[in-house]
Amino acid sequence: MQDVELESLLQEAGYLYVPSIGRYRTADATDGDVDYATEDIADQLEIPIDDLMRWEQEQPGPAGRE
């Protein structure tokens, strides 16, 4: 799956990747809100886990490249 497709699926579903914690939050989340693991997001959005993990590693921040 291409990066553009992944970003589009995440955006449409309202999820943001937070590199500092290596997890996802909803776009309207506050610090006290629940975050989601890569596996949960991949299952929910039917994204191949390998593609999502590769995309995460390409993101700037502590969990990805800087």
N, CA, C and O atoms as a GROMACS GRO file, in nm:
protein
  264
    1MET      N    1   0.084  -0.117   0.000
    1MET     CA    2   0.000   0.000   0.000
    1MET      C    3   0.089   0.124   0.000
    1MET      O    4   0.190   0.128   0.070
    2GLN      N    5   0.053   0.222  -0.077
    2GLN     CA    6   0.133   0.344  -0.088
    2GLN      C    7   0.108   0.438   0.029
    2GLN      O    8   0.002   0.435   0.091
    3ASP      N    9   0.209   0.520   0.058
    3ASP     CA   10   0.200   0.613   0.170
    3ASP      C   11   0.080   0.708   0.158
    3ASP      O   12   0.015   0.738   0.258
    4VAL      N   13   0.051   0.752   0.039
    4VAL     CA   14  -0.062   0.843   0.017
    4VAL      C   15  -0.192   0.775   0.056
    4VAL      O   16  -0.279   0.838   0.117
    5GLU      N   17  -0.207   0.648   0.023
    5GLU     CA   18  -0.327   0.572   0.059
    5GLU      C   19  -0.338   0.558   0.210
    5GLU      O   20  -0.446   0.577   0.267
    6LEU      N   21  -0.227   0.526   0.275
    6LEU     CA   22  -0.227   0.511   0.421
    6LEU      C   23  -0.267   0.641   0.489
    6LEU      O   24  -0.353   0.642   0.577
    7GLU      N   25  -0.204   0.749   0.447
    7GLU     CA   26  -0.235   0.879   0.507
    7GLU      C   27  -0.381   0.916   0.487
    7GLU      O   28  -0.445   0.970   0.577
    8SER      N   29  -0.434   0.887   0.369
    8SER     CA   30  -0.573   0.917   0.340
    8SER      C   31  -0.667   0.835   0.429
    8SER      O   32  -0.763   0.889   0.484
    9LEU      N   33  -0.641   0.705   0.443
    9LEU     CA   34  -0.724   0.619   0.528
    9LEU      C   35  -0.721   0.666   0.674
    9LEU      O   36  -0.825   0.672   0.740
   10LEU      N   37  -0.602   0.698   0.723
   10LEU     CA   38  -0.589   0.745   0.862
   10LEU      C   39  -0.664   0.877   0.882
   10LEU      O   40  -0.734   0.894   0.982
   11GLN      N   41  -0.648   0.968   0.788
   11GLN     CA   42  -0.714   1.098   0.798
   11GLN      C   43  -0.866   1.084   0.794
   11GLN      O   44  -0.936   1.144   0.875
   12GLU      N   45  -0.916   1.004   0.700
   12GLU     CA   46  -1.060   0.984   0.688
   12GLU      C   47  -1.119   0.922   0.814
   12GLU      O   48  -1.231   0.954   0.854
   13ALA      N   49  -1.043   0.833   0.878
   13ALA     CA   50  -1.091   0.768   1.000
   13ALA      C   51  -1.070   0.857   1.124
   13ALA      O   52  -1.120   0.825   1.232
   14GLY      N   53  -0.997   0.966   1.107
   14GLY     CA   54  -0.978   1.059   1.218
   14GLY      C   55  -0.864   1.022   1.313
   14GLY      O   56  -0.865   1.062   1.429
   15TYR      N   57  -0.766   0.946   1.264
   15TYR     CA   58  -0.652   0.906   1.348
   15TYR      C   59  -0.527   0.984   1.312
   15TYR      O   60  -0.500   1.012   1.195
   16LEU      N   61  -0.451   1.019   1.415
   16LEU     CA   62  -0.322   1.084   1.399
   16LEU      C   63  -0.216   0.997   1.462
   16LEU      O   64  -0.235   0.945   1.572
   17TYR      N   65  -0.104   0.980   1.395
   17TYR     CA   66   0.008   0.906   1.452
   17TYR      C   67   0.091   1.002   1.536
   17TYR      O   68   0.125   1.112   1.491
   18VAL      N   69   0.122   0.962   1.659
   18VAL     CA   70   0.201   1.044   1.751
   18VAL      C   71   0.337   0.976   1.768
   18VAL      O   72   0.351   0.884   1.848
   19PRO      N   73   0.438   1.022   1.692
   19PRO     CA   74   0.569   0.956   1.695
   19PRO      C   75   0.632   0.950   1.834
   19PRO      O   76   0.703   0.854   1.865
   20SER      N   77   0.608   1.050   1.918
   20SER     CA   78   0.670   1.052   2.051
   20SER      C   79   0.625   0.936   2.140
   20SER      O   80   0.697   0.897   2.232
   21ILE      N   81   0.507   0.881   2.113
   21ILE     CA   82   0.460   0.765   2.191
   21ILE      C   83   0.447   0.640   2.105
   21ILE      O   84   0.423   0.531   2.156
   22GLY      N   85   0.462   0.656   1.973
   22GLY     CA   86   0.453   0.542   1.882
   22GLY      C   87   0.314   0.481   1.876
   22GLY      O   88   0.300   0.361   1.852
   23ARG      N   89   0.212   0.562   1.897
   23ARG     CA   90   0.074   0.515   1.895
   23ARG      C   91  -0.014   0.617   1.824
   23ARG      O   92   0.033   0.724   1.784
   24TYR      N   93  -0.141   0.584   1.809
   24TYR     CA   94  -0.237   0.669   1.739
   24TYR      C   95  -0.337   0.727   1.837
   24TYR      O   96  -0.372   0.665   1.937
   25ARG      N   97  -0.383   0.846   1.805
   25ARG     CA   98  -0.491   0.910   1.879
   25ARG      C   99  -0.592   0.962   1.779
   25ARG      O  100  -0.563   0.979   1.661
   26THR      N  101  -0.712   0.986   1.829
   26THR     CA  102  -0.812   1.047   1.742
   26THR      C  103  -0.776   1.194   1.725
   26THR      O  104  -0.710   1.253   1.811
   27ALA      N  105  -0.818   1.251   1.615
   27ALA     CA  106  -0.782   1.389   1.582
   27ALA      C  107  -0.828   1.488   1.688
   27ALA      O  108  -0.766   1.593   1.705
   28ASP      N  109  -0.934   1.457   1.760
   28ASP     CA  110  -0.985   1.549   1.862
   28ASP      C  111  -0.946   1.507   2.004
   28ASP      O  112  -1.007   1.552   2.101
   29ALA      N  113  -0.845   1.423   2.017
   29ALA     CA  114  -0.803   1.371   2.148
   29ALA      C  115  -0.730   1.476   2.230
   29ALA      O  116  -0.667   1.567   2.176
   30THR      N  117  -0.741   1.461   2.360
   30THR     CA  118  -0.662   1.540   2.454
   30THR      C  119  -0.563   1.445   2.520
   30THR      O  120  -0.570   1.324   2.498
   31ASP      N  121  -0.473   1.497   2.601
   31ASP     CA  122  -0.370   1.413   2.662
   31ASP      C  123  -0.426   1.299   2.746
   31ASP      O  124  -0.360   1.196   2.760
   32GLY      N  125  -0.544   1.314   2.801
   32GLY     CA  126  -0.602   1.210   2.884
   32GLY      C  127  -0.678   1.103   2.807
   32GLY      O  128  -0.723   1.004   2.865
   33ASP      N  129  -0.692   1.124   2.677
   33ASP     CA  130  -0.769   1.029   2.596
   33ASP      C  131  -0.690   0.902   2.566
   33ASP      O  132  -0.568   0.898   2.580
   34VAL      N  133  -0.761   0.802   2.526
   34VAL     CA  134  -0.705   0.671   2.493
   34VAL      C  135  -0.624   0.681   2.363
   34VAL      O  136  -0.659   0.755   2.271
   35ASP      N  137  -0.515   0.605   2.359
   35ASP     CA  138  -0.440   0.594   2.234
   35ASP      C  139  -0.449   0.450   2.185
   35ASP      O  140  -0.489   0.360   2.259
   36TYR      N  141  -0.411   0.429   2.060
   36TYR     CA  142  -0.432   0.300   1.995
   36TYR      C  143  -0.301   0.246   1.939
   36TYR      O  144  -0.219   0.321   1.886
   37ALA      N  145  -0.283   0.116   1.951
   37ALA     CA  146  -0.164   0.048   1.901
   37ALA      C  147  -0.173   0.030   1.749
   37ALA      O  148  -0.282   0.032   1.691
   38THR      N  149  -0.058   0.013   1.688
   38THR     CA  150  -0.049  -0.009   1.544
   38THR      C  151  -0.138  -0.125   1.500
   38THR      O  152  -0.208  -0.115   1.399
   39GLU      N  153  -0.134  -0.235   1.575
   39GLU     CA  154  -0.211  -0.353   1.540
   39GLU      C  155  -0.361  -0.324   1.538
   39GLU      O  156  -0.433  -0.372   1.451
   40ASP      N  157  -0.407  -0.244   1.635
   40ASP     CA  158  -0.549  -0.209   1.641
   40ASP      C  159  -0.592  -0.128   1.519
   40ASP      O  160  -0.697  -0.152   1.460
   41ILE      N  161  -0.509  -0.031   1.483
   41ILE     CA  162  -0.542   0.054   1.368
   41ILE      C  163  -0.538  -0.028   1.239
   41ILE      O  164  -0.627  -0.014   1.154
   42ALA      N  165  -0.438  -0.112   1.224
   42ALA     CA  166  -0.428  -0.195   1.104
   42ALA      C  167  -0.551  -0.285   1.090
   42ALA      O  168  -0.606  -0.298   0.981
   43ASP      N  169  -0.593  -0.346   1.200
   43ASP     CA  170  -0.712  -0.432   1.196
   43ASP      C  171  -0.837  -0.353   1.164
   43ASP      O  172  -0.917  -0.393   1.078
   44GLN      N  173  -0.854  -0.241   1.232
   44GLN     CA  174  -0.976  -0.162   1.215
   44GLN      C  175  -0.988  -0.106   1.073
   44GLN      O  176  -1.097  -0.106   1.016
   45LEU      N  177  -0.876  -0.060   1.016
   45LEU     CA  178  -0.881   0.002   0.884
   45LEU      C  179  -0.845  -0.093   0.771
   45LEU      O  180  -0.839  -0.055   0.654
   46GLU      N  181  -0.821  -0.220   0.808
   46GLU     CA  182  -0.785  -0.324   0.711
   46GLU      C  183  -0.663  -0.285   0.627
   46GLU      O  184  -0.662  -0.297   0.505
   47ILE      N  185  -0.561  -0.238   0.698
   47ILE     CA  186  -0.433  -0.200   0.639
   47ILE      C  187  -0.334  -0.312   0.670
   47ILE      O  188  -0.330  -0.358   0.784
   48PRO      N  189  -0.255  -0.356   0.573
   48PRO     CA  190  -0.152  -0.455   0.604
   48PRO      C  191  -0.056  -0.400   0.711
   48PRO      O  192  -0.001  -0.291   0.696
   49ILE      N  193  -0.036  -0.476   0.818
   49ILE     CA  194   0.045  -0.430   0.930
   49ILE      C  195   0.187  -0.393   0.888
   49ILE      O  196   0.244  -0.297   0.940
   50ASP      N  197   0.244  -0.469   0.795
   50ASP     CA  198   0.380  -0.438   0.749
   50ASP      C  199   0.387  -0.301   0.682
   50ASP      O  200   0.484  -0.227   0.702
   51ASP      N  201   0.287  -0.269   0.605
   51ASP     CA  202   0.283  -0.138   0.539
   51ASP      C  203   0.270  -0.025   0.641
   51ASP      O  204   0.338   0.077   0.630
   52LEU      N  205   0.184  -0.045   0.739
   52LEU     CA  206   0.164   0.058   0.840
   52LEU      C  207   0.290   0.078   0.924
   52LEU      O  208   0.327   0.191   0.955
   53MET      N  209   0.356  -0.031   0.960
   53MET     CA  210   0.479  -0.021   1.039
   53MET      C  211   0.590   0.048   0.958
   53MET      O  212   0.668   0.126   1.013
   54ARG      N  213   0.598   0.017   0.830
   54ARG     CA  214   0.697   0.084   0.744
   54ARG      C  215   0.669   0.233   0.738
   54ARG      O  216   0.761   0.314   0.748
   55TRP      N  217   0.542   0.270   0.721
   55TRP     CA  218   0.504   0.411   0.716
   55TRP      C  219   0.540   0.482   0.845
   55TRP      O  220   0.591   0.594   0.843
   56GLU      N  221   0.515   0.418   0.959
   56GLU     CA  222   0.548   0.477   1.089
   56GLU      C  223   0.697   0.507   1.100
   56GLU      O  224   0.735   0.612   1.151
   57GLN      N  225   0.779   0.416   1.053
   57GLN     CA  226   0.925   0.434   1.060
   57GLN      C  227   0.972   0.552   0.975
   57GLN      O  228   1.079   0.608   1.000
   58GLU      N  229   0.894   0.589   0.877
   58GLU     CA  230   0.930   0.701   0.790
   58GLU      C  231   0.884   0.835   0.844
   58GLU      O  232   0.918   0.939   0.788
   59GLN      N  233   0.808   0.834   0.953
   59GLN     CA  234   0.757   0.958   1.010
   59GLN      C  235   0.863   1.024   1.099
   59GLN      O  236   0.937   0.954   1.169
   60PRO      N  237   0.871   1.156   1.095
   60PRO     CA  238   0.970   1.224   1.181
   60PRO      C  239   0.932   1.213   1.328
   60PRO      O  240   0.814   1.211   1.362
   61GLY      N  241   1.030   1.206   1.413
   61GLY     CA  242   1.006   1.201   1.557
   61GLY      C  243   1.077   1.084   1.620
   61GLY      O  244   1.145   1.008   1.551
   62PRO      N  245   1.064   1.066   1.752
   62PRO     CA  246   1.136   0.964   1.825
   62PRO      C  247   1.113   0.820   1.778
   62PRO      O  248   1.205   0.739   1.782
   63ALA      N  249   0.991   0.788   1.733
   63ALA     CA  250   0.962   0.651   1.691
   63ALA      C  251   1.002   0.627   1.546
   63ALA      O  252   1.019   0.513   1.503
   64GLY      N  253   1.017   0.735   1.470
   64GLY     CA  254   1.055   0.724   1.330
   64GLY      C  255   1.190   0.789   1.307
   64GLY      O  256   1.269   0.804   1.400
   65ARG      N  257   1.215   0.826   1.185
   65ARG     CA  258   1.340   0.895   1.153
   65ARG      C  259   1.330   1.041   1.189
   65ARG      O  260   1.220   1.098   1.190
   66GLU      N  261   1.440   1.102   1.219
   66GLU     CA  262   1.439   1.247   1.243
   66GLU      C  263   1.523   1.317   1.141
   66GLU      O  264   1.535   1.440   1.144
   0.00000   0.00000   0.00000
